[in-house]
Amino acid sequence: MQKQLVKKLSLDGDIDQRVLFGQNGVFLRIIEEAFGIKIIARGETVTLEGVEKDVKQVETVIHDLISHLRKNNELSERYVLYSISMVKQNGVGPAEEIESAALITSIVTKESIKPRTVGQKEYVKAMENHDIVLVIGPAGTGKTYLAVATAVAALKQKKVNRIILCRPAVEAGESLGFLPGDIRAKVDPYLRPVYDALHEMLPSDKIQKLMELGTIEIVPLAFMRGRTLNSSYIILDEAQNATLAQMKMFLTRAGENSKVIITGDITQIDLTDKKSSGLILCQKILEKVGGIKFVYLTEKDVVRHRLVAEIIKAFEKYEKGS
């Protein structure tokens, strides 16, 4: 029989227990379910009862949540689940590891935009330290959002003179030919996520002015051919839908003092021949090229609704035939 343990934790008076425990103690219930132990909160004392190993891990989680709460003045269900996952996997919580300076402030939420997971912190660090970064990961991991935030921050700091944002205009079930309007109207829906990210970081009139000046340019990937871009932040989004030839074309657009960021999710390829995805092939072709950094995000880095991570895992299990 596994050794049982009863552990009492004393909370400091400056901790808002309503935030730490969640509404009606929902965060405590999540932790209890995750580790199979009993948690009793009375006054400023939290009592943990269960298998010794699990009790010690829960103690680590609670200390991590307190650390995160003190630094950020908020605590979300998503972070609680992330902390549980990291403690189970690594034995330590992520609060200290993801401590990072804000990139910019969202004009919508008024909150600082910064990495929220260890993987995201690695991604932002890669963009700071490498001229070419390829990031691969599932939906909701902040690939596009953080790339755009880093680009806008670089533009504001005058590190670059332009931001170029592009995507392959690949049809995913619908035909572009049946959409009304000119070529711009046809491809704009494919670029919508890029617009959405920008509008969280800059006022609409500012975006419009910068686009009129050519300081910010949002274009389909096909429009990049033949260009050389100096002092620019160049982002290719949804790169899993670019062919190898398109990837080569895009990667060779960079001029002096430019950064190239390529994002993609290789589980969502819309090309007819999925094996022809340039993003997949580039992993092998470029793996030994110095100065190029590959970053891999996982469902643990998902920062959308907590069910998104579960959905990703469910599909991965199904696709593996298990």
N, C-alpha and C positions, 0 to 999 in steps of 0.2 A: 504493500500500500504506500502511495506517495505521501511524503511528509506534509502535514498541514501547518499553516502559519496564520496567526492573527497579528496584524500590523496596524498601529495607530499613527496617523499623520496629523501634525498640528499645522493649521493654516495661519499665515500672518494676517493681522487685522486689516491690512491694506488691500487684500484680495476681495474683489466683488464675487461672492459665491454664486450669485444669480447668473453671472456671465460664465464663471468657471464650470458650473454644473449644468448649464443650459436651462431653458425654460422647463419648469416642472421636473428638473433633474434628468432631462433627456440624455445629456452627455454621459452621465454616470451609468445610465441603463445601457448605452451603447458599449461602454467599456466592460461592464459586467458580462454582457452577451459575448463580447469578443474573447474574453479570457476565462469565462466560466467561474467567476468568483463572486462573492457577495460584498457589496459596498454599502456602508451605513454612514450617513453624514449627519452629525449632530453638533450644533454650534460651530466652533472652529476646529473640530476634530473629525477626521475621516477614518473609519475603521475598515480594513480590508481583511476578508476571511476567505481562505482557499488553499490550493496547492502552493507550496513555497515558491516554486519557480514563477508561477503565474502572478502571485502577490507581488513579488519583486519587480516583475515587468510592469505591472499596473502602477506601482510606486514611481517607476521611471516615467511612465506616460503622464501621470498627474504632475510631477515636477516639470516635465517638458511643457505641458499646457500652461502652467503657471508662468514659466519663463516667456512663452509666446505671448500670453496675455499682458504681461508687464511691458513687453517691448512694443506691442501693437494696439493695446487698449481694446482689443476685440478677440473673439474666438468663434470660429465657425464649425459647423458639423463636419465640413470637408476637411478642416485641419485636424480635428479630433481623429477622424478615420485615418488620415495620413500619418499622424503620430503613432497610432496603434500599429499600422503596417510597418513603419520604420523600426519601431522598438522590437517587434516580432522578428524582423529580418536581421537587424544589425545590433540590437541590444541597447541602442541609444536613440534618443528623440532628435528630431530635425531642427528644433528651435535655434540652437547655436549655429548649426551648419548653414542655415539659409539666411542668416543675418546679412543684409546687403543694403547698400544705399539705393534710394529711389532713382529711377531713370527720369521720369517726369511725373506730373500730376494729371489725373484724368479730369477733364473739364465737365464731365457728366456726373461722376460719383464724388469728385473732389478728393479722392483717395490717391495715395502715392502708387504709381505703377512700378512694381519691382518683382523679382523672382519670388515665388511662393512655395517652391519645392526645391530639394537639393538638385534635381535634374535641371530645373529651370535656371538655377544659379550657375551651374556648369555651362549651360547654353549661353547666358549673358556674358560670362567670363570669356568664353570662346570667341564671341563676337568682338569683345574688347581687344583680344590678343592676337587674332588671326585675320588676315585679309580675305580669306575665303572659308566660309563655314557651311557645311551641309548638315541639316538637322532632320532626323527622321523620327516620327512618332505618331501615335493615334490622335484622333480628333479630341479637342479640348485641352491639349497640353500647352497651349499658348505659343505655338511655333510662329504663327503670323503676327499675333498681337505683340509679342516681345521684340520681334524683328522690326516692326514698324515703330514701336516705342523707342528702340535704340537708334533708329534712323532719324526720327524727329529730334531726339536729344542731341545727336551729332550735328544736325542742321542748326539747331538753336545755339549750340556752342561754337558754330562756325568751323567745325572740323571738316565738313564737306559743304559743297555749294548746291548740290542737287540730290533729290531722292527719286529713284526710278523704281516703280513697283509694277511687276508684270506677272501674268498667269498664262498658261496654255489655254486657248479657247477650245477645249475638247468637249464634244457633245456627249452627254450622259443620259441617253434615252430619248432626248428630244432633238429635233433637227433645227440648226440655226437658220436654215433657209426658209422655214415657215414662220419665223419671228418677224414682226413688222419693223420698219425703220431701216436706216442706213447701217453701215458696218459697225459704227460706234454703238448704236442702239442694240445691235445684235450681241456685241461682246460685253457690254457693260454689266449684264447680270452675272457673268463669270467673274467679274472683278469686284462684285459687291462686298465680299468680306474685307477686302483691302480698304474700300471706302469707309466701311463701318469702323474699322480700327482707327483710321485717320480722324474720323469725326468724334472719337472719344478723347483725342489728344490736341486738336486744334479747332477753333471756331470755324463755322461753315464759310463765313465771308473771307477769313484768312486762307482757308484751303482753296477757295475759288481764285483768289488773287494770286497765290503761289502757283496754281496750275496755269493761269493765264500767262504768267511770267516764265513758265517752263521750269520753275524751281522744283515743283513736284510734278511728276509725270506718271500717269497710270495707263499702261498699254498692254495689248496682247503680246505674247512671246514672239509671234511671227514678225512684229514690227521692230524687233531689236536687231535684225540682220544688218550687217555692214556698218554698225556704229562703234565708236570708241568713246568711252565715258570716263572722263577725268574728274577727280575730286567729287565723286558721287557715291551714294549709298544705294546699291543695286540689289533688289530683292526679287527672287523668283519664287512665287507661291504655288502650291499644288504641283510640285515638280515631278511627282510620280506619273503625271500625264504628259511629260515631255519625252520625245524620242531621244535616242543617243545623239543623233545629229543635232537636234535642237539644244541639248545640253552642252555639247561642244561649242556650238555657236554662242550660247549665252555666256559660258565661262570665259570665252576669249574676248568679251566686250570690255573688260575692266582695263582702265588706263591708270595713270599715275594717281596716287593718293585716293584710291577707291576701295570700297569694301563690297564683297559679293556674299549675299546670304541666300541659301537655297533651302526651301522647306518642303516637306512632303510626307505623305502617309502611304507606305507601300502596301497597305491592306485595302486601299480604295483606289485602285487603278482603273480608269475608264477606257484605256486603249484596248482595241480589239485583241491584240496580242499582248497580254500582260507581261510576258517575258521580255518584251522589247522596251520596257520602261527604262529611260536613260538614267533615272535615279538609282534603280537597282544595279544596272551595269557599272555606273560610276563608282560604286563602293569598291569594286575590285580594281578598276582601272586607275583610280586615284589614291588607293590606300597607302602607297609609299611615296607620294609626292609631298615634300616638305612644305610647311606653311599652310597646308589645307587641313582643316579640322572637321572630323565627323562627330556629331553628338547624337545620342540615341535616347529618346524619351520613352516612357512606358505609361501604362495605365495609372501607375502611382503618381504621375505628374499631372493627371487630369485635374483641372481646376473649375470645371463646370459642375452641374448637379452631381451629387454622389452616385446616382444611378448610372451615369455615363460610364464610369470606370467598370461597373458591374456588367453593363451591356457589352463593353469591349472585351472583357474576359469571357463572357458567354459566347460571343461570336468566334473568338480565338479557339475556344474549346470545340465548338461545332465544326469549324474549318479544319481542325486537326483530326476530326473523325472520332473524338473521344466522348 
